[in-house]
Amino acid sequence: MLAADTLSIVTMEIVDNAVMAAWPGAMDAGLGDTRFWIALVVALAAAFVVAFPVNRWLIGRGRGHALMHDHHH
């Protein structure tokens, strides 16, 4: 299962990091800076949108989280 979820995790991390790097001042902002938190929310939302189809594809092929669903029945 870990290897199957790797594609989803890598996709989300690439998008998240790309948005944070591209957002002006996000990488220099501290935890108390609103700019950091807004950029983080936008980055995670974008990463979710991009990773969602990847997860659907994995589940549709019996990979990723679908492996865990077999253990619940």
URZIMO-V752539 format. One record per backbone hydrogen bond with DSSP energy under -1.0 kcal/mol. CO is the residue of the C=O (numbers start at 1). NH is the residue of the N-H. E is the energy in kcal/mol with one decimal. If there is no record, write none. Layout:
# URZIMO-V752539
co->CO nh->NH e->E
co->CO nh->NH e->E
This chain:
# URZIMO-V752539
co->1 nh->5 e->-2.2
co->5 nh->9 e->-2.4
co->6 nh->10 e->-2.9
co->7 nh->11 e->-2.1
co->8 nh->12 e->-2.3
co->9 nh->13 e->-2.6
co->10 nh->14 e->-2.5
co->11 nh->15 e->-2.0
co->12 nh->16 e->-2.6
co->13 nh->17 e->-2.8
co->14 nh->18 e->-2.3
co->15 nh->19 e->-2.4
co->16 nh->20 e->-2.3
co->17 nh->21 e->-2.4
co->18 nh->22 e->-2.0
co->19 nh->23 e->-1.9
co->23 nh->26 e->-1.7
co->25 nh->29 e->-1.2
co->30 nh->33 e->-1.7
co->33 nh->37 e->-1.3
co->34 nh->38 e->-2.6
co->35 nh->39 e->-2.2
co->36 nh->40 e->-2.3
co->37 nh->41 e->-2.3
co->38 nh->42 e->-2.4
co->39 nh->43 e->-2.8
co->40 nh->44 e->-2.7
co->41 nh->45 e->-2.2
co->42 nh->46 e->-2.5
co->43 nh->47 e->-2.4
co->44 nh->48 e->-2.2
co->45 nh->49 e->-2.2
co->46 nh->50 e->-2.0
co->47 nh->51 e->-2.5
co->48 nh->52 e->-2.1
co->51 nh->55 e->-2.5
co->52 nh->56 e->-2.4
co->53 nh->57 e->-2.4
co->54 nh->58 e->-2.4
co->55 nh->59 e->-2.8
co->56 nh->60 e->-2.5
co->58 nh->63 e->-3.3
co->59 nh->62 e->-1.8
co->63 nh->66 e->-1.6
co->64 nh->67 e->-1.5
co->65 nh->69 e->-1.4
co->66 nh->70 e->-1.1
co->68 nh->71 e->-1.1
co->69 nh->72 e->-1.2
